[in-house]
Amino acid sequence: MRFGLISRMDLREALEVARRTLSHLKSKGIETLVEEKTANALGVEATPLGEMDVDILIVVGGDGTILRAAMGLRNPSTPILGVNMGRKSFLAEVRPEEVEEAIERILRGDYRVERCLKLSSRCGDQELPDSLNEVLVATSTPSKMAEMEIYIDGVHLLTLEADGVMVATPTGSTAYNLSAGGSILAPGVEAMILTAISPYSYFRSIVLPSSSHILMEVKRPRAGAIAVVDGRFQINLAPGSTVEVWASPHRASFIRFNSFYRRLRRRLNPGG
């Protein structure tokens, strides 16, 4: 079994956990590839994330680091073990002090793999990276209203006036979607959710089958708008631009030891 390792770079404690994790893997005689920036910080041989051919990827960091890793992986279905070094990480599975035990459980086969829906999208003819959380269309200027035409499976649903609109996966339903008032989708639900951000109408959110094809056409503002994938990839949209979203053929995979509802409880009650 070959492992990969990537760490959050702006936190000294995360790099210390990454160093400890690498040392433990080496003590077990396990071949480990280390992502470039992490490797440079640890003083070891580096492998670009997009070239990693590994069975398990350990990500030390918060949800942002995990999303970056999921977007850049050579094989999108490589199982990820997230080590929580963020403030409210939902995607991570274990705490820093649990890393060694988690590795031992993986080696024993004492875990399950949660496969998560991802979204494909494009703007005109430009394909965008797959998203694990959401595809967002919003005004590029704060406080400016956007007017968009929303189509589901080729049928016009509504003319939406709002600060923006997003299409989220079940994984992403607990992130920005939840903050915007959208419902939570459990991992086993094969669906996506379309949620408006501060709408000027009664429309708030709708849950759609994962087979749906969503098209959002930007009508206003004249200053344009933006499309953002998982908070990381951004493209400018001129009036008249369209963004299409549908279920990706690829799935993200996560190593899980605990129930989804335990993680959800942590997300909803971070101090509890």
Steps between C-alpha positions, in 0.01 A plus 500: 500500500632844405398817686506865399537796737409867472482763773360843566794738466403802709490319833815376672300246700367345177853450365601341829210254467602432140857432608379263771268326254781452249727361771234249606440385144872454445529301823244259355701467179226670297598686185376859529490773235500857631345794315747766382437788743466262794817316397697824474388598851594157637826473305409178317460386140199656326231371264252735329145434618380450145757224449435304821405137438400396853246277673424742784560875530539648849411869513604697809292816512148641487235475233685746275806275486282195440312673218830603340623143519177358359513744207865426418518122538620296205233238574186679628376185676812455718375461861586798720561489875453851637683602820319793658721808535225748411255689719181328384618233260213278387685286247777391737451172686760489779673733745880544494550270799309222320718481187709198598195302611321591175793373293498173694129459436548564130773237484263253670219587259292633788334791321242580235519719192239771452459586132375853441326660205698764310372757250623572150441845356582722206470863400423514130760271345739515797500195726548584868663274763275249672361623832458302820302771682329744268496706182413861581384776264495844662552867432861609489415815699366463856143626557424498126199290403525237228217407265521146367283264301496151652428193286464141625527226236429759231187633671495861620447500879517868593659838452706538816600831654752436775856558614581167341405137463685174560470134412629284785570131553395309813856562626471872425151522648657544845724786384403825323165349405407456867605857581280624215196317639510183291417156637754241611522191277629179656781323307275216380260740327568503124412863447625853459353817644443836331501785753456874454708747701293786645224469237253779423218245470343213691728247333771371733611150409406185310638145525550336160583146385867443421396436138395865463664748264498859627563809289542849647501795261629833631288795382619770738701679641664671206823500699496123475516214742725211601480123516691340787572128539555381859623845600825437310450536124343821371398628157347834398157497333374766262126570466348226284745236627367159592622254763388139470526249785446124508619196694862409431588142397771520769448454873708618793583234760558545872624263768236481772498340844200683647140580413413798279267621775785518749688731263182696437448545873852643521423735210173621652631522857867594467528587869304200624 
